[in-house]
Amino acid sequence: MSGEKQDVVTLWRPVGPRELELIQESGMRAFPPRLPEQPIFYPVLSEEYAVKIARDWNVPASGSGYVTRFEVRRNFLDNYRVQAAGGSAHLEYWIPAEEMIAFNEAIVGEIEVIAEFR
């Protein structure tokens, strides 16, 4: 399809070591299903916000934090509103856990790890 590159949105997701293992098990193609206490999946709209979460939350919680970057088809994301989580720089999508299969199917290409904190 021509012009497909413009039809994607780049997103970031801070993850801990266990979530990263599960992403790697998928061949860097999918995020794992949410746990029962995680009803929402929160990909974020800026690398800076993902770095802050990975460094300030994931490292204290699990010893390491990683920032992933990936592209999602725009026509999938058009079904969701961008949410501000406490500030205008903290923008994210709220994807219900039961929609993770569809979300993963909307990922274009591989999920990349672009930063690591310990």
C-alpha positions as a LaTeX table, in Angstrom:
\begin{tabular}{lrrr}
\hline
Residue & $x$ (\AA) & $y$ (\AA) & $z$ (\AA) \\
\hline
Met1 & 0.00 & 0.00 & 0.00 \\
Ser2 & 1.56 & 3.31 & $-0.96$ \\
Gly3 & 1.95 & 5.91 & 1.74 \\
Glu4 & 1.77 & 3.30 & 4.50 \\
Lys5 & 4.64 & 4.94 & 6.39 \\
Gln6 & 2.54 & 8.06 & 7.05 \\
Asp7 & $-0.30$ & 5.90 & 8.34 \\
Val8 & 1.51 & 4.87 & 11.51 \\
Val9 & 2.07 & 6.56 & 14.86 \\
Thr10 & 5.32 & 6.09 & 16.80 \\
Leu11 & 4.72 & 5.22 & 20.45 \\
Trp12 & 6.92 & 4.31 & 23.40 \\
Arg13 & 6.38 & 1.96 & 26.32 \\
Pro14 & 8.48 & 1.76 & 29.49 \\
Val15 & 8.82 & $-1.84$ & 30.65 \\
Gly16 & 10.49 & $-3.82$ & 33.40 \\
Pro17 & 12.65 & $-6.92$ & 32.89 \\
Arg18 & 9.80 & $-9.48$ & 32.99 \\
Glu19 & 7.69 & $-7.63$ & 30.42 \\
Leu20 & 10.77 & $-7.27$ & 28.21 \\
Glu21 & 11.35 & $-11.05$ & 28.38 \\
Leu22 & 7.78 & $-11.65$ & 27.22 \\
Ile23 & 8.19 & $-9.14$ & 24.36 \\
Gln24 & 11.40 & $-10.94$ & 23.34 \\
Glu25 & 9.56 & $-14.29$ & 23.42 \\
Ser26 & 7.12 & $-12.82$ & 20.86 \\
Gly27 & 10.03 & $-12.09$ & 18.51 \\
Met28 & 9.76 & $-8.37$ & 19.40 \\
Arg29 & 6.33 & $-8.28$ & 17.74 \\
Ala30 & 3.84 & $-8.10$ & 20.63 \\
Phe31 & 3.25 & $-6.92$ & 24.17 \\
Pro32 & 2.09 & $-9.56$ & 26.66 \\
Pro33 & $-1.50$ & $-9.82$ & 27.86 \\
Arg34 & $-2.28$ & $-7.64$ & 30.85 \\
Leu35 & $-2.34$ & $-9.20$ & 34.31 \\
Pro36 & $-5.68$ & $-9.20$ & 36.19 \\
Glu37 & $-4.57$ & $-6.11$ & 38.17 \\
Gln38 & $-3.68$ & $-4.30$ & 34.91 \\
Pro39 & $-6.98$ & $-3.50$ & 33.16 \\
Ile40 & $-5.40$ & $-0.87$ & 30.90 \\
Phe41 & $-2.31$ & $-0.85$ & 28.65 \\
Tyr42 & $-0.61$ & 2.55 & 28.54 \\
Pro43 & 1.63 & 3.27 & 25.55 \\
Val44 & 2.96 & 6.84 & 25.72 \\
Leu45 & 3.40 & 9.54 & 23.09 \\
Ser46 & 6.92 & 10.75 & 23.93 \\
Glu47 & 10.30 & 9.20 & 24.49 \\
Glu48 & 10.97 & 11.63 & 27.35 \\
Tyr49 & 7.89 & 10.47 & 29.26 \\
Ala50 & 8.80 & 6.79 & 28.71 \\
Val51 & 12.37 & 7.45 & 29.93 \\
Lys52 & 11.05 & 9.11 & 33.10 \\
Ile53 & 8.81 & 6.12 & 33.90 \\
Ala54 & 11.48 & 3.51 & 33.08 \\
Arg55 & 14.12 & 5.32 & 35.15 \\
Asp56 & 12.01 & 6.57 & 38.06 \\
Trp57 & 9.45 & 3.74 & 38.43 \\
Asn58 & 10.69 & 0.53 & 36.78 \\
Val59 & 14.23 & 0.67 & 38.20 \\
Pro60 & 13.13 & 1.02 & 41.87 \\
Ala61 & 10.38 & $-1.59$ & 41.36 \\
Ser62 & 12.43 & $-4.27$ & 39.58 \\
Gly63 & 16.08 & $-3.22$ & 39.35 \\
Ser64 & 15.97 & $-2.24$ & 35.69 \\
Gly65 & 13.81 & $-0.35$ & 33.24 \\
Tyr66 & 13.71 & $-0.30$ & 29.47 \\
Val67 & 12.19 & 2.04 & 26.91 \\
Thr68 & 10.62 & 0.43 & 23.87 \\
Arg69 & 9.66 & 2.19 & 20.64 \\
Phe70 & 7.22 & 0.87 & 18.07 \\
Glu71 & 4.78 & 1.94 & 15.38 \\
Val72 & 1.03 & 1.35 & 15.41 \\
Arg73 & $-1.41$ & 1.79 & 12.53 \\
Arg74 & $-3.11$ & 5.17 & 12.85 \\
Asn75 & $-6.51$ & 3.76 & 11.86 \\
Phe76 & $-6.42$ & 1.54 & 14.97 \\
Leu77 & $-5.43$ & 4.39 & 17.30 \\
Asp78 & $-8.18$ & 6.60 & 15.86 \\
Asn79 & $-10.56$ & 4.57 & 18.06 \\
Tyr80 & $-8.94$ & 5.97 & 21.24 \\
Arg81 & $-8.47$ & 9.42 & 22.73 \\
Val82 & $-5.09$ & 10.66 & 23.89 \\
Gln83 & $-5.17$ & 10.98 & 27.68 \\
Ala84 & $-3.14$ & 13.43 & 29.80 \\
Ala85 & $-1.85$ & 11.61 & 32.88 \\
Gly86 & $-1.10$ & 14.40 & 35.30 \\
Gly87 & 0.43 & 16.89 & 32.89 \\
Ser88 & 0.51 & 18.07 & 29.29 \\
Ala89 & 3.87 & 16.32 & 28.76 \\
His90 & 2.45 & 13.01 & 30.05 \\
Leu91 & 0.32 & 11.88 & 27.13 \\
Glu92 & $-0.72$ & 8.29 & 26.62 \\
Tyr93 & $-3.31$ & 6.04 & 25.07 \\
Trp94 & $-5.48$ & 3.90 & 27.33 \\
Ile95 & $-6.00$ & 0.53 & 25.64 \\
Pro96 & $-8.35$ & $-1.86$ & 27.52 \\
Ala97 & $-6.70$ & $-5.18$ & 28.38 \\
Glu98 & $-9.27$ & $-7.12$ & 26.36 \\
Glu99 & $-8.12$ & $-5.24$ & 23.23 \\
Met100 & $-4.44$ & $-6.22$ & 23.48 \\
Ile101 & $-4.65$ & $-8.82$ & 20.70 \\
Ala102 & $-6.04$ & $-6.19$ & 18.31 \\
Phe103 & $-3.44$ & $-3.66$ & 19.53 \\
Asn104 & $-0.60$ & $-6.13$ & 18.88 \\
Glu105 & $-2.01$ & $-6.88$ & 15.43 \\
Ala106 & $-1.88$ & $-3.12$ & 14.70 \\
Ile107 & 1.86 & $-2.93$ & 15.46 \\
Val108 & 3.87 & $-2.38$ & 12.27 \\
Gly109 & 7.34 & $-3.93$ & 12.33 \\
Glu110 & 9.30 & $-4.79$ & 15.45 \\
Ile111 & 9.33 & $-3.37$ & 18.95 \\
Glu112 & 12.76 & $-1.84$ & 19.59 \\
Val113 & 14.52 & $-1.33$ & 22.92 \\
Ile114 & 16.03 & 2.15 & 22.71 \\
Ala115 & 17.16 & 2.76 & 26.32 \\
Glu116 & 18.06 & 0.78 & 29.44 \\
Phe117 & 18.34 & 1.94 & 33.05 \\
Arg118 & 19.69 & 0.07 & 36.08 \\
\hline
\end{tabular}
